[in-house]
Each structure stands twice: as structure tokens, then as C-alpha cells.
């Protein structure tokens, strides 16, 4: 025990005898090169052990000339974090950390910061009177691995008594502006945040700039670096919380003995907001009531479950090639009760209560089908294939409706999807091998691969899905402006047509020589892109792709073909 203590003391003495180093540099304004005083700089080293949290280093501040010195650094690798009021605050040198040797003075670090922008305007009612306490949000569309679009807040403000709002220090870029909230009615004012005389419970009809109830009718705004964008004004309608009342019946006019009613609010930040209201259902006459419903677009969903039935598996979402991952995805056992009947109705709540809404539930029906596999015999490569119907709305996958579990086909290719509730779905196949692709999917005579499948309670059509093992294979390289290879960058394949199908996209990372390979590509016309910097899955955004359409490298893919295509890296800021 004594020897261990002595050794520890010696090691500490040796560590402390190492001369400390410093990092010196200057923080400037991007483009103009003006020095920025008062910027905060931190040099952070990763923990010596992965299980240890990183130690928070001290903060140094730039002087009047924008210069900084980070002193007393132990030998190691550091990353710099820089922030300043009115500027965008990025992490600096993420890819090129600063290596500080014992006693070394690292100098010449130049850190450019991008000036943030500001946006402001007025919110008035239809009579031109200013509205106080109305939330105003800057929204940026973001996408997940399945191509689902949601809206992320990039800044928010609230109107004052003159109806004025200002959202400041915004990262430059394009945004949608939303006045009003589609999530909840305005809450009572918080202490110190507004006048105690402000009337709670008021709300306004959510409106996208310049005057649209839906995002599809909105116009985006461009916020420039260091600029004030004013005059982004709204004329909105005063509203109050409303109620939705109606009845649940089946095709015979009878109502279920129990039902779950859910209200899903759409066009909100993050996609949706759901509220379960089973207590609103009256089993005596099948009536229901939803109270305190905010103005906006909603989905009213009713689900009838079988008592005591075991919950079906809740499958892990299919990760298409566009999500940058491949492989077989298995289901996860969940505890949700089995939905035996249901209905879904779109409702817009505005200036009046919604009365006499009838929800006609349809019982779950079996969907019989056939899985055809071309150019591959039955075996391990095909045994893992699963057919799945994923709920959608207007062709876009949604998560607020329960989906039937994935189903495997029999040896002769036949399969049955049990208890599928009427509604809209997208057809997916889980477990595609690298050279496989979905060639066709038809429900009766209808194409349900390039369009959603709409299922009614009286349908008798069969679902036929064709999977081919003759997928194309694209190989190529990504080079920079000097024709040198670029390693570790995403090479992205974007289809010219059917860009609402994430399974047609590819996202692979280049190797150390800048080369890439994309497998299982469906026949068609595509473009290959590579961005130096890109937000995750931004290539699903039509507006984003539109800005770079001419910078993609075109490629045509046929079955079993192996075209070669080289693409140029798109530098950051272009």
C-alpha cells in the first residue's frame, strides 16, 4: 500500500514538471476582417479516459485588438470554442484540432466569426389593431433518415403592446416565419414576462408569412449576415380555444363499447402534438367531446382495441439507403393493445366550434399479397425480407397512427398482412440485401410504390410486391477544386424523379482515396452530389436541392449496370 502511494506521488510530480504551453490567436469578423473584442474563447481537451466527462476549461476574452492567449495548457490536443454576442457561435477547428507540445507556444490562429442577423415586424388583427403576446417563430425545415420533414425552431420572439416583435442574433439563412401557435393556446402571463393585465386564453389563427394557413403557401425569407430585416408583418384573426364534438359509429350505425379519441395537432414545431382523451368518449350513445382545441389544422383519430389482446410488435423504422445505413432491421416487441378498428379525419378549427363530426370506423381487414423475387433463389438472402405498410398522410410518413407489424412471405411468396385498419399507407420492404431493390408494388392495378396505398374497409384487391436482385452499382470518386481526392465526405445520390421516395437516395462515405460505391440502385436517372458541409439529410429538401441542381453529376443506371461517375466537392458557403 505504501509503495503504491509513493509511485502515485512520483507520477504527479513528473506530470507537473512538464512546461505548460499556450495557444494564441485573433478573432475577426468574417469577410471584413475587423477584430472582435470581448469574444469568449475556450480550449477543451478530450478526457484521458472515455468514461470521464471532459473538464470545463477557463474562459479567456479577446482584447480590443481581437487577440487572445489561452495559457497554462498541459501537452495534448485541444479544440477551440468561440462565442461572441451578435455573432454565430460555431465550434472552431473541429476537423483540425490544435496539438500543443510540452512548453510549446502555438500562435497564428485566426478565427473568423459570422455576424448574425435580425428580423422584425408587426402583428395586427384584421381591423389593424396591434396584438400583444403573440409568439412569432422562425422555422427551418429539417429531415430525418426516412425523409420525414419537420420544422425546427431557429429563433422566437413575442409581440409587445404595440404589436411589435424582434427575433435577434439569428444564424444567416432561409426561414419560414409563423405567427401564433398551433400547439397550445396562449398561457396566462408569467411574472415579469408580460403585463398582469393581459387577458389569458386568447389566441390567433396560426399564420405563415405572408398570409398562409399551410406551409405549402408560405414564402420563406432570407436573413443576411449582420443585416436587419424589418417589415415582416402579419394580419391575423383573433381566436379562442374551441371544442370538437361528434359521434363514433361503424358501418351499421352502431357505436363501440369503448374507444380512444386522440387529437393530433399538425403544422407545429417538430411535426405534431398529440393528446389522448379517452374520458371524452360516452359508450352509452357513442358521442365524444374534445375541449380546449387551439385554432389550426388537426387530425381526430379514433382507435378501438380488443380487450386483453397482446400488443403487436412495434417495428423499428426502416432505414433506407438514403439514411446512410444498410442491413436487416428487426422488430421490437411492444405492449400496445391491438387496434381492431379505427378512423382518422382532418379538421380545421377556426372561428367556431366543430359540431356533429361523425367518425365512421372501419374494422381491420386482412391484406393478401404476393412477394416476387427476381434473379435470386430462395435462401438466406431472401428469408429476411419483410413487407410492411407504414401510415402516411398526403404521401408523407407519419408516426401518430399505429402501423401493422412487418410480415414475412411463405416459401411460395404469398403473405397476409393481418388486421390493417383503413387509411393511407406507404409500402416498404425490410431486409433488402446490397444488390436488391424494390422494382414494383401494385395494389390491384394501382401503382403503390410511387404513390401511397389508400385502403378502404371493403377492398378485396391483392398487394403484389416485386423485389429484384439486379440493382445497379455506382462507383466513383469525389475530388476538390484542385482535383485532389476528398476522404470522409458524404457522396449523395439524388433521383431526378420520385424524390418523395427515400429508398431511391443513397448516402455513402468516401474512403481514404475519395472513392465510393453505391449498391442496389434502382434503374433511373440520378445526380451525384458531395457537400463540404451539410445539415443531416438536407438532400431530402426540394428547396435545398434546387439551389445546387446544376452542380450535381448526372448518371444513368440500368439493371445490373456498373456506371462510373466522378463528382466535384461543393465548397462550404456556395
C-alpha positions in Angstrom: 0.0 0.0 0.0 2.8 2.4 0.8 4.6 1.7 -2.4 1.5 2.5 -4.4 1.2 5.8 -2.7 4.9 6.7 -3.5 4.5 5.8 -7.1 1.4 7.9 -7.4 3.2 10.9 -5.9 6.1 10.5 -8.3 3.8 10.3 -11.3 2.1 13.5 -10.3 5.4 15.3 -9.7 6.6 14.2 -13.2 3.3 15.4 -14.8 3.5 18.8 -13.1 7.1 19.3 -14.2 6.1 19.4 -17.8 6.3 23.0 -19.0 2.9 24.3 -20.0 2.0 25.6 -23.4 -0.2 28.4 -24.8 -2.5 29.0 -27.8 -2.6 32.5 -29.2 -4.6 34.0 -32.0 -7.1 36.6 -33.1 -10.9 36.6 -33.6 -12.1 38.6 -36.5 -15.3 39.3 -38.4 -15.7 37.2 -41.4 -15.4 38.9 -44.8 -14.3 42.3 -43.4 -11.5 41.0 -41.1 -12.4 43.5 -38.3 -11.2 42.4 -34.9 -13.8 41.4 -32.4 -13.3 42.4 -28.8 -14.9 40.6 -25.9 -15.2 37.3 -27.6 -15.1 34.3 -25.3 -12.5 31.5 -26.1 -12.2 28.1 -24.5 -9.6 25.4 -25.3 -11.1 22.0 -24.4 -9.1 18.7 -24.4 -10.8 15.3 -24.6 -10.9 13.3 -21.3 -8.0 10.9 -20.7 -10.5 8.1 -20.1 -13.6 7.7 -22.3 -15.8 7.2 -19.2 -14.6 10.5 -17.7 -16.5 13.7 -18.5 -14.5 16.5 -20.2 -13.2 19.1 -17.8 -14.5 22.6 -18.4 -11.5 24.9 -19.1 -11.3 28.5 -18.1 -12.7 31.2 -20.4 -10.4 33.9 -21.9 -11.6 37.0 -23.5 -10.3 38.8 -26.6 -8.8 42.3 -26.1 -9.6 45.4 -28.1 -7.5 44.1 -31.0 -9.4 40.8 -31.0 -6.4 38.9 -29.7 -6.4 36.1 -27.1 -4.0 33.9 -25.2 -5.0 30.6 -23.6 -2.2 29.9 -21.0 -1.0 27.0 -18.9 -2.0 24.2 -21.2 -0.8 20.7 -20.5 0.6 18.8 -23.6 -2.3 17.5 -25.6 -4.8 18.0 -28.4 -7.3 20.8 -28.0 -10.4 22.1 -29.7 -11.4 25.8 -29.5 -14.9 27.0 -28.7 -15.5 30.6 -29.6 -18.6 32.8 -29.0 -19.5 36.5 -29.1 -22.7 38.4 -28.8 -24.3 39.3 -32.2 -22.3 36.5 -33.9 -22.9 32.9 -34.9 -21.2 30.7 -32.3 -19.7 27.7 -34.0 -17.2 25.1 -32.7 -13.9 26.0 -34.3 -11.3 23.6 -35.7 -13.5 20.5 -35.3 -11.6 18.7 -38.0 -8.2 20.3 -37.3 -7.6 20.3 -33.5 -4.7 22.2 -32.1 -1.8 20.0 -30.9 0.1 21.6 -28.1 3.5 20.0 -27.2 5.3 20.5 -23.8 6.2 24.2 -23.4 5.0 25.0 -27.0 3.6 28.4 -27.9 1.0 27.8 -30.7 0.4 31.1 -32.4 -1.1 32.5 -35.6 -4.6 31.1 -35.0 -7.1 33.2 -36.9 -10.8 32.7 -36.1 -13.4 34.3 -38.4 -16.9 34.7 -36.9 -20.1 35.3 -39.0 -22.3 38.2 -37.9 -25.8 37.1 -37.0 -28.9 38.8 -38.5 -32.1 40.1 -37.1 -35.8 40.1 -38.2 -38.7 42.1 -37.0 -42.2 43.3 -37.9 -45.7 43.8 -36.6 -48.7 41.5 -35.8 -52.1 43.1 -36.1 -55.6 41.8 -36.2 -57.9 42.1 -39.2 -59.0 45.5 -38.1 -55.4 46.8 -38.0 -55.2 46.8 -34.1 -51.9 45.6 -32.6 -51.9 42.2 -30.9 -49.8 41.7 -27.8 -48.3 38.5 -26.6 -48.4 36.7 -29.9 -45.5 34.2 -30.3 -43.5 34.6 -33.6 -41.2 31.8 -34.6 -38.5 31.3 -37.2 -38.8 27.7 -38.6 -36.3 25.7 -40.6 -37.3 22.5 -42.3 -35.3 19.5 -41.2 -35.4 15.9 -42.3 -34.8 12.6 -40.7 -33.3 9.4 -42.2 -36.8 8.4 -43.6 -37.2 11.7 -45.4 -39.9 12.9 -43.0 -40.0 16.7 -42.8 -40.4 18.5 -39.5 -39.9 22.1 -38.5 -37.2 23.2 -36.1 -37.3 26.5 -34.2 -34.3 28.7 -35.2 -35.4 31.7 -33.1 -38.5 33.1 -31.4 -40.0 36.2 -30.1 -43.2 37.7 -28.8 -45.1 40.9 -29.7 -45.3 43.8 -27.2 -48.2 46.1 -26.6 -47.6 47.8 -30.0 -47.7 44.5 -31.8 -44.0 44.7 -32.5 -41.7 41.7 -32.4 -38.0 41.2 -33.0 -36.0 38.0 -33.3 -32.3 38.8 -32.9 -29.0 37.1 -33.4 -30.2 34.7 -36.0 -27.9 32.4 -38.0 -28.0 33.7 -41.6 -30.1 31.5 -43.9 -33.6 30.9 -45.2 -36.5 30.5 -42.8 -40.3 30.4 -42.7 -42.0 32.7 -40.2 -45.0 31.6 -38.2 -47.2 34.0 -36.1 -49.3 32.3 -33.5 -49.0 28.8 -32.1 -50.6 25.6 -33.4 -49.6 23.7 -30.3 -51.5 25.3 -27.4 -53.4 28.4 -26.6 -51.6 31.4 -25.1 -51.0 30.7 -21.4 -51.5 33.2 -18.6 -48.7 35.7 -18.5 -45.7 34.8 -16.4 -44.5 37.1 -13.7 -42.0 39.6 -15.1 -42.7 38.5 -18.7 -45.8 40.5 -19.5 -48.4 42.8 -18.0 -50.6 41.2 -15.3 -53.5 42.9 -17.0 -53.0 40.9 -20.2 -56.0 38.7 -21.0 -55.2 35.0 -20.9 -56.8 32.4 -23.1 -56.7 34.5 -26.2 -55.1 33.1 -29.4 -54.7 33.8 -33.1 -55.1 31.6 -36.1 -51.6 30.3 -36.9 -50.4 32.1 -40.0 -47.2 31.6 -42.1 -45.7 34.7 -43.7 -47.1 36.4 -45.6 -50.6 35.1 -45.2 -50.9 31.3 -45.3 -52.6 28.7 -43.1 -50.4 25.9 -44.5 -46.7 25.7 -45.0 -47.2 24.9 -48.7 -48.5 28.5 -49.2 -45.8 30.2 -47.2 -42.9 32.3 -48.6 -39.5 31.9 -47.0 -37.3 34.9 -46.0 -33.6 35.3 -46.4 -31.7 36.6 -43.3 -28.3 38.1 -44.3 -25.2 38.2 -42.1 -25.2 41.4 -40.0 -28.4 42.7 -41.5 -31.7 43.9 -40.0 -34.7 42.5 -42.0 -37.8 44.6 -41.0 -41.3 44.8 -42.3 -42.2 41.0 -41.9 -45.7 41.9 -40.9 -48.8 39.8 -40.2 -52.6 40.4 -40.2 -54.1 37.5 -38.3 -57.5 36.6 -36.9 -58.2 36.6 -33.2 -59.4 33.3 -32.0 -60.3 31.4 -28.8 -59.9 27.8 -27.9 -62.8 25.7 -29.4 -64.3 22.3 -28.9 -64.9 19.4 -31.2 -68.0 17.2 -30.6 -69.2 14.2 -32.6 -70.1 10.5 -32.6 -68.3 7.3 -33.4 -70.2 4.7 -35.4 -69.4 1.7 -37.5 -70.7 0.9 -41.0 -74.0 -0.4 -39.5 -74.6 2.8 -37.4 -73.7 1.2 -34.1 -71.1 2.5 -31.8 -68.3 0.6 -29.9 -68.5 -0.1 -26.2 -65.1 1.6 -25.7 -62.9 3.8 -27.9 -59.9 6.0 -27.6 -60.1 9.5 -29.1 -56.9 11.4 -29.9 -56.3 14.9 -31.2 -53.2 15.4 -33.2 -52.2 19.0 -34.0 -50.4 19.5 -37.3 -48.0 22.1 -38.6 -46.4 22.6 -35.2 -42.7 22.8 -34.5 -41.4 19.2 -34.5 -44.3 18.0 -36.6 -47.2 17.0 -34.3 -48.5 17.3 -30.8 -50.9 14.5 -29.6 -53.4 14.4 -26.8 -55.2 11.2 -25.7 -58.7 11.9 -24.5 -60.4 8.5 -23.7 -62.5 10.2 -21.0 -64.3 12.2 -23.6 -66.0 9.1 -25.1 -69.5 8.2 -23.9 -70.2 4.5 -24.6 -74.0 5.0 -24.0 -74.5 6.8 -27.3 -71.1 6.9 -28.9 -70.6 10.6 -28.5 -67.3 12.3 -27.7 -66.0 15.8 -27.0 -62.6 17.4 -27.2 -62.1 20.6 -25.3 -59.6 23.5 -25.4 -58.7 22.8 -29.0 -56.4 25.5 -30.4 -57.0 27.1 -33.8 -55.2 25.3 -36.6 -55.2 22.0 -38.5 -55.7 18.8 -36.7 -56.3 15.1 -37.1 -59.0 13.4 -35.0 -58.2 9.8 -34.5 -60.3 7.1 -33.0 -58.9 3.6 -32.2 -60.9 0.6 -30.9 -58.8 -2.0 -29.3 -59.6 -5.6 -28.4 -59.7 -6.2 -24.6 -56.9 -8.2 -23.3 -55.3 -8.8 -26.7 -51.5 -8.9 -26.7 -49.8 -5.9 -28.3 -48.3 -6.5 -31.7 -44.6 -5.9 -32.4 -43.6 -2.3 -32.8 -41.2 -2.4 -35.7 -38.0 -0.4 -35.9 -38.4 2.2 -38.7 -37.0 1.1 -42.0 -33.7 2.9 -42.6 -33.4 3.4 -46.3 -30.1 3.7 -48.1 -30.6 7.5 -48.2 -30.2 7.4 -44.4 -26.7 6.2 -44.8 -27.2 2.7 -43.3 -27.9 -0.7 -44.7 -28.9 -4.1 -43.3 -31.8 -6.1 -41.9 -34.0 -4.2 -39.4 -35.8 -6.4 -36.9 -38.9 -5.6 -35.0 -39.1 -4.7 -31.3 -41.8 -6.3 -29.1 -44.1 -3.6 -27.7 -47.0 -3.6 -25.3 -49.6 -1.6 -27.3 -53.1 -3.1 -27.5 -54.2 -4.5 -30.8 -56.2 -1.9 -32.8 -59.2 -3.7 -34.3 -61.0 -0.7 -35.9 -60.3 2.9 -36.4 -60.8 6.1 -38.3 -58.9 9.4 -39.0 -60.5 12.7 -40.0 -58.8 16.0 -40.8 -60.3 19.0 -39.1 -59.5 22.7 -39.3 -60.5 24.7 -36.2 -61.0 28.4 -36.8 -63.8 30.8 -35.7 -66.4 28.3 -34.3 -66.8 25.0 -32.5 -66.8 21.9 -34.6 -70.2 20.1 -34.1 -71.7 16.8 -35.3 -68.4 15.3 -36.5 -69.1 11.7 -37.5 -66.2 9.2 -37.3 -67.1 6.0 -39.1 -64.7 3.4 -38.0 -63.6 0.6 -40.3 -62.7 -2.8 -38.9 -59.2 -4.1 -39.6 -59.1 -6.3 -42.7 -56.5 -8.8 -43.9 -54.5 -7.8 -47.0 -53.4 -10.8 -49.0 -50.4 -10.4 -51.3 -47.5 -12.0 -53.2 -43.8 -11.3 -53.0 -42.0 -11.9 -56.2 -38.2 -12.1 -56.1 -36.4 -11.7 -59.5 -32.9 -13.0 -60.2 -32.5 -14.7 -56.8 -33.5 -18.0 -55.4 -34.9 -18.6 -52.0 -32.3 -18.7 -49.3 -30.7 -16.7 -46.5 -30.6 -13.5 -48.7 -34.4 -13.6 -49.2 -35.6 -15.2 -45.9 -35.0 -11.9 -44.1 -37.4 -9.9 -46.3 -40.4 -8.4 -44.6 -43.3 -6.5 -46.2 -44.6 -3.6 -44.2 -47.3 -0.9 -44.5 -46.3 2.4 -42.9 -49.1 5.0 -42.2 -48.8 8.2 -44.2 -50.6 11.5 -44.8 -50.6 13.1 -48.2 -47.8 10.7 -49.1 -45.6 11.7 -46.1 -44.9 9.0 -43.5 -46.4 9.8 -40.1 -45.8 8.4 -36.6 -49.1 9.2 -34.8 -51.0 6.3 -36.3 -50.4 2.7 -35.3 -48.9 0.6 -38.1 -49.4 -3.1 -38.7 -46.3 -5.2 -38.0 -44.0 -6.4 -40.8 -44.8 -9.8 -42.4 -42.6 -12.4 -44.0 -43.7 -14.3 -47.1 -44.2 -18.0 -47.3 -42.0 -20.2 -49.5 -44.3 -19.7 -52.4 -44.2 -15.9 -52.0 -47.7 -15.4 -50.5 -48.2 -13.4 -47.4 -51.0 -11.9 -45.4 -51.0 -8.6 -43.5 -53.4 -9.1 -40.7 -55.8 -6.5 -39.2 -54.9 -3.5 -41.4 -57.1 -0.5 -40.4 -58.5 1.5 -43.4 -56.3 4.5 -44.1 -53.3 5.7 -46.2 -50.0 3.8 -46.2 -46.6 3.6 -48.0 -45.3 0.2 -48.9 -41.9 -0.8 -47.6 -39.7 -3.9 -47.7 -37.4 -4.6 -44.7 -34.1 -6.5 -45.0 -33.1 -5.7 -48.6 -29.6 -7.1 -49.4 -27.0 -4.8 -51.0 -27.9 -5.7 -54.6 -31.7 -5.8 -54.1 -34.2 -3.0 -54.9 -38.0 -2.7 -54.9 -38.9 -2.9 -58.6 -42.7 -2.6 -58.4 -45.6 -2.6 -56.0 -49.2 -2.8 -57.1 -52.5 -3.0 -55.2 -54.8 -4.4 -57.8 -54.0 -2.3 -60.9 -52.8 0.7 -58.9 -49.1 1.7 -58.5 -48.5 1.9 -54.8 -44.7 2.2 -55.0 -44.6 5.7 -56.4 -47.9 6.7 -54.7 -49.5 5.9 -51.3 -51.9 3.0 -50.9 -55.3 4.1 -49.8 -57.2 1.3 -48.1 -60.9 1.1 -47.6 -62.9 -1.4 -45.4 -64.4 -3.0 -48.5 -61.3 -3.6 -50.5 -60.6 -7.1 -51.9 -57.5 -6.3 -54.0 -54.2 -8.1 -53.6 -50.9 -6.5 -53.0 -48.1 -7.6 -55.2 -44.5 -6.6 -54.5 -41.6 -7.3 -56.8 -38.0 -7.2 -55.5 -35.1 -7.6 -57.9 -31.6 -8.7 -57.2 -30.4 -6.9 -60.4 -29.8 -3.5 -58.7 -27.3 -1.2 -60.3 -23.9 -0.4 -58.7 -22.4 3.1 -59.0 -18.7 3.6 -58.3 -16.7 6.8 -58.5 -14.7 9.4 -56.6 -15.1 12.9 -55.1 -12.5 15.5 -55.8 -11.8 19.0 -54.7 -11.2 22.1 -56.8 -7.6 21.1 -57.2 -8.7 17.6 -58.5 -7.4 16.0 -55.3 -9.3 13.2 -53.6 -11.6 14.1 -50.7 -11.8 11.4 -48.0 -14.5 11.1 -45.4 -17.2 13.1 -47.2 -20.7 12.0 -48.0 -21.4 11.1 -51.6 -25.2 11.6 -52.1 -27.3 10.1 -54.9 -30.5 12.0 -55.7 -33.1 10.7 -58.1 -34.4 13.0 -60.9 -37.9 11.7 -60.4 -39.9 10.4 -57.4 -37.9 12.4 -54.8 -40.6 11.6 -52.3 -39.2 8.0 -52.1 -36.3 7.9 -49.6 -35.4 4.4 -50.8 -34.1 5.8 -54.1 -31.5 8.0 -52.4 -28.0 6.9 -51.4 -25.6 8.3 -48.8 -22.2 6.7 -48.6 -18.9 8.0 -47.2 -15.8 8.2 -49.3 -12.7 6.2 -48.4 -9.2 7.5 -47.9 -8.8 7.8 -51.6 -12.0 9.7 -52.1 -13.7 6.7 -53.7 -17.2 5.4 -53.1 -19.5 2.5 -54.1 -23.4 2.6 -54.1 -25.2 -0.7 -54.3 -28.8 -1.7 -55.0 -29.6 1.3 -57.1 -33.0 1.1 -58.9 -32.8 1.8 -62.7 -33.3 5.5 -63.5 -31.7 8.9 -63.9 -29.8 10.4 -60.9 -27.3 13.0 -59.9 -24.4 12.6 -57.5 -23.6 15.5 -55.1 -21.0 16.0 -52.4 -21.1 19.0 -50.0 -18.2 20.1 -47.8 -20.8 21.0 -45.1 -24.4 19.9 -45.0 -27.1 19.6 -42.3 -28.1 15.9 -41.8 -30.4 14.7 -44.6 -30.8 18.1 -46.1 -30.8 16.5 -49.5 -34.4 15.4 -48.9 -35.3 19.1 -49.0 -36.5 20.1 -52.5 -35.6 23.7 -52.0 -32.0 22.7 -50.9 -31.5 20.5 -53.9 -32.9 23.2 -56.2 -30.1 25.6 -55.3 -27.5 23.0 -56.3 -29.2 21.3 -59.2 -26.6 22.3 -61.7 -23.7 21.2 -59.5 -24.7 17.5 -59.5 -23.0 15.0 -61.8 -25.6 13.1 -63.9 -25.6 9.3 -64.1 -28.0 6.8 -65.7 -28.5 3.4 -64.1 -29.8 0.3 -65.7 -30.4 -3.1 -64.1 -27.1 -4.8 -63.2 -25.2 -1.9 -64.7 -22.0 -0.5 -63.0 -21.6 3.1 -64.2 -18.6 5.2 -63.0 -19.2 8.8 -62.1 -16.8 11.4 -60.5 -18.2 14.5 -58.8 -16.7 17.7 -57.6 -16.9 18.7 -53.9 -19.3 21.7 -53.4 -17.4 24.0 -51.0 -19.0 25.4 -47.9 -20.8 28.7 -48.4 -21.7 28.0 -52.0 
